[in-house]
Amino acid sequence: MSESDVRLVLIGWGAIGRRVATLLAERDAAVKIVAVGLRDASHTRDLPPGAEVLTDPAELAGVPADLVVEAAGRGSVAGWGRAALAAGRDFAVSSTSALVDELLFAELLALAKARRAHLIIPPGALGGIDALSAASRLPLRAVRHEIIKPPAAWAGTGAVSLCDLAKLTSPHTFFEGTARAAADAFPQNANVAVISALAGIGLDHTTISLVADPAATVNSHSVTAEGDFGRMVIRLDNRPLATNPKSSEMTALSLVRLIETRAGGLVI
């Protein structure tokens, strides 16, 4: 490990965490994964060499780290986020659906400010979030975000009670409502709704449409925003993560970009 390497703690060793670690290694990034947070200490297969195993968020205080990245699911955000920010570590949230809890969100923001740390919301599977956030500096009238995925990507979610996924022959919109409601009801698939909402006009004013399309082969996102800045339409067709069709390859790539930016001198 070089003295200039970013010291990274990954929370979670599932599909996204493993993919992030693999990409960082393949790209020979100036990053050292110093620890991995796990629910179960027995699940340590293929951890990065030299990485410490953490099972209690309180252990973060004793780990020298520059950045803590969560990729372990909604239930992990509160405990690890509080511990990371209280220790003065920047904390990046992948499972942004946890932030529909207004009290938790406010608590984490307050901790970040008090400890001069940052609560970081990566763009995840989206692009153009910088433009949407910039546009929100003037009044925005409307933001609409449509998420289209193959039926298999919605299996095991609340979508199964709203439509017969196996019998769909055309695109079917099974949910339309606020970003807060979408992320709360579909935390695995609609984390990204929180991202577009926080970048724009908020969780209760952003419209989210969730669609199962039997002809889809990718996970698609279409964000339309209108306001005093003008009008924008952002469209992404993301390849699903090979080991988890509910997520996109872009989600892992977004985290890799965030981490590598911390390790380099150029920010784009």
C-alpha positions in Angstrom: 0.0 0.0 0.0 1.3 3.4 -1.0 1.0 6.3 1.4 -1.1 8.1 -1.2 -3.6 5.3 -1.6 -7.2 6.0 -0.6 -8.1 3.8 2.4 -11.5 2.3 1.7 -14.0 0.5 3.8 -16.7 -1.5 1.9 -19.9 -2.2 3.7 -21.3 -5.4 2.2 -19.7 -8.2 0.2 -22.6 -9.0 -2.2 -22.9 -8.5 -5.9 -22.1 -4.8 -6.0 -19.3 -4.9 -3.4 -17.5 -7.7 -5.1 -17.9 -6.1 -8.5 -16.5 -2.8 -7.2 -13.5 -4.5 -5.6 -12.9 -6.5 -8.8 -12.9 -3.4 -11.0 -10.6 -1.5 -8.7 -8.1 -4.3 -8.8 -8.4 -4.7 -12.6 -7.8 -1.0 -13.0 -4.9 -0.9 -10.6 -6.5 2.0 -8.8 -4.6 3.8 -6.0 -7.0 2.4 -3.5 -6.5 -0.1 -0.6 -9.6 -1.9 0.8 -8.7 -1.8 4.5 -11.9 -3.4 5.8 -15.2 -5.0 4.8 -18.3 -4.7 6.9 -20.3 -7.9 7.1 -23.4 -9.1 8.9 -21.8 -12.5 9.5 -18.1 -12.9 10.1 -18.2 -16.4 8.6 -19.0 -15.1 5.1 -15.4 -14.0 4.3 -14.8 -15.9 1.0 -12.6 -14.1 -1.4 -12.2 -10.9 0.6 -9.5 -8.5 -0.6 -6.1 -9.4 0.7 -5.4 -7.8 4.1 -8.9 -6.5 4.6 -10.1 -6.5 8.2 -13.5 -8.0 8.8 -16.0 -5.7 10.7 -19.3 -7.0 12.1 -20.1 -4.1 14.4 -20.4 -0.5 13.1 -18.7 0.7 16.4 -15.5 -1.0 15.1 -15.2 1.7 12.3 -13.8 4.2 14.9 -10.6 2.1 15.1 -10.1 1.7 11.4 -7.9 4.3 9.6 -10.0 5.1 6.5 -10.7 7.9 4.1 -14.0 6.7 2.7 -16.7 4.3 3.7 -18.9 3.0 0.9 -22.2 1.1 1.7 -23.4 -1.6 -0.7 -25.1 -3.9 1.8 -28.8 -3.0 1.6 -31.2 -0.6 3.2 -31.0 -2.1 6.7 -27.3 -1.4 6.9 -27.4 2.4 6.2 -28.5 3.7 9.6 -25.9 1.8 11.8 -22.9 2.1 9.5 -23.8 5.6 8.5 -24.0 6.9 12.0 -20.7 5.2 12.9 -18.8 6.4 9.9 -19.9 10.0 10.1 -19.5 10.2 13.9 -15.9 9.0 13.3 -15.4 11.8 10.8 -15.3 9.5 7.8 -17.1 10.4 4.5 -20.0 8.0 3.9 -21.3 7.0 0.5 -24.8 5.5 0.4 -25.7 3.0 -2.3 -29.0 1.8 -0.7 -30.5 5.3 -0.9 -34.0 4.0 -0.3 -33.1 4.2 3.4 -33.1 8.0 3.1 -36.9 8.1 2.7 -36.8 8.0 6.5 -36.8 11.8 7.2 -35.5 11.5 10.7 -32.6 9.3 9.7 -31.7 11.5 6.8 -31.7 14.6 9.0 -29.6 12.8 11.6 -27.0 11.7 9.1 -26.8 15.2 7.6 -26.4 16.7 11.1 -23.6 14.2 11.9 -21.8 15.0 8.7 -21.9 18.7 9.3 -20.9 18.4 13.0 -17.9 16.1 12.1 -16.9 18.0 8.9 -17.5 14.8 6.9 -19.7 14.2 3.8 -22.8 12.2 3.3 -22.3 11.2 -0.4 -25.1 10.2 -2.8 -23.5 8.6 -5.8 -25.5 8.8 -9.1 -25.9 5.0 -9.1 -27.5 3.8 -12.3 -28.2 7.3 -13.5 -26.4 9.9 -15.5 -26.9 13.6 -15.8 -27.5 14.0 -12.1 -25.0 16.9 -12.1 -27.2 18.7 -14.7 -30.4 18.0 -12.8 -28.9 19.2 -9.6 -27.5 22.4 -11.3 -30.9 23.0 -12.9 -32.6 22.9 -9.4 -30.7 26.1 -8.5 -33.5 27.8 -10.3 -37.2 26.8 -9.9 -38.1 23.4 -11.3 -41.7 22.8 -12.3 -41.6 19.0 -12.7 -39.4 16.0 -12.7 -40.5 12.6 -13.9 -38.4 9.4 -13.8 -39.5 6.3 -15.6 -37.7 3.0 -14.7 -38.2 0.1 -17.1 -36.8 -3.4 -16.4 -37.5 -7.0 -17.6 -40.1 -8.8 -15.6 -37.4 -11.1 -14.1 -35.8 -8.0 -12.5 -39.1 -7.3 -10.6 -39.5 -10.9 -9.3 -39.5 -11.1 -5.5 -40.7 -7.5 -5.1 -44.1 -5.9 -4.5 -44.7 -6.0 -8.3 -45.8 -9.6 -8.1 -49.0 -8.6 -6.2 -49.7 -5.8 -8.8 -49.4 -7.8 -12.0 -48.7 -11.3 -13.3 -45.1 -10.8 -14.4 -44.9 -14.2 -16.2 -47.9 -13.4 -18.5 -47.0 -9.9 -19.6 -47.0 -9.5 -23.4 -46.4 -5.7 -23.5 -45.0 -3.0 -21.2 -47.0 -2.7 -18.0 -46.8 0.3 -15.6 -47.5 -1.3 -12.3 -46.7 1.7 -10.1 -46.8 5.5 -10.5 -46.4 7.8 -7.5 -43.9 9.8 -5.6 -40.2 9.0 -5.3 -40.7 8.5 -1.5 -43.4 5.9 -2.1 -41.5 4.1 -4.9 -38.3 3.8 -3.0 -40.1 2.7 0.2 -42.1 0.0 -1.6 -39.4 -1.2 -4.0 -36.1 -0.7 -2.1 -34.0 -3.1 -4.2 -35.2 -1.8 -7.6 -36.0 1.9 -7.0 -33.1 3.2 -4.9 -32.3 5.3 -7.9 -35.7 7.2 -7.4 -34.2 8.8 -4.3 -31.2 10.0 -6.3 -33.2 11.8 -9.0 -35.5 13.2 -6.3 -32.7 14.6 -4.1 -31.0 16.1 -7.1 -34.2 17.8 -8.2 -37.4 18.8 -6.4 -37.5 16.3 -3.6 -39.0 13.0 -2.6 -42.6 14.1 -2.4 -42.7 16.1 -5.6 -40.8 13.8 -8.1 -43.0 11.4 -10.1 -41.8 7.8 -10.5 -43.1 5.3 -13.0 -42.2 1.6 -12.6 -42.6 -0.6 -15.7 -42.2 -4.3 -16.4 -41.5 -4.9 -20.1 -41.2 -8.5 -21.4 -39.2 -7.2 -24.5 -36.6 -5.3 -22.4 -33.1 -6.7 -22.2 -31.6 -3.9 -20.2 -32.6 -1.7 -17.2 -33.7 1.7 -18.6 -34.1 5.1 -16.9 -35.7 8.1 -18.5 -35.7 11.4 -16.5 -37.5 14.4 -17.8 -37.2 17.8 -16.0 -38.7 21.2 -16.8 -38.1 24.5 -15.2 -36.7 28.0 -15.5 -33.4 26.5 -16.9 -35.3 24.9 -19.8 -36.0 21.3 -20.4 -33.9 18.1 -20.2 -34.4 14.5 -21.1 -31.9 12.0 -19.8 -32.1 8.4 -21.1 -29.8 5.4 -20.0 -30.1 1.8 -21.1 -27.9 -0.1 -18.6 -26.8 -3.7 -18.8 -27.9 -5.6 -15.7 -25.3 -6.7 -13.2 -24.4 -10.3 -14.2 -24.8 -11.5 -10.6 -27.9 -9.5 -9.7 -30.5 -8.6 -12.4 -32.2 -6.1 -10.1 -29.2 -3.8 -10.3 -27.2 -2.4 -13.1 -23.5 -2.6 -14.0 -23.6 1.2 -14.0 -24.3 1.1 -10.2 -21.0 -0.5 -9.6 -19.2 1.7 -12.1 -20.6 4.8 -10.4 -19.0 3.7 -7.1 -15.7 2.9 -8.8 -15.7 6.4 -10.3 -16.4 8.0 -7.0 -13.6 6.0 -5.3 -11.1 6.6 -8.1 -11.9 10.4 -8.0 -10.8 10.4 -4.4 -7.5 8.8 -5.4 -6.7 11.2 -8.2 -6.2 14.9 -8.8 -8.8 15.4 -11.4 -12.6 15.8 -10.6 -15.1 15.6 -13.5 
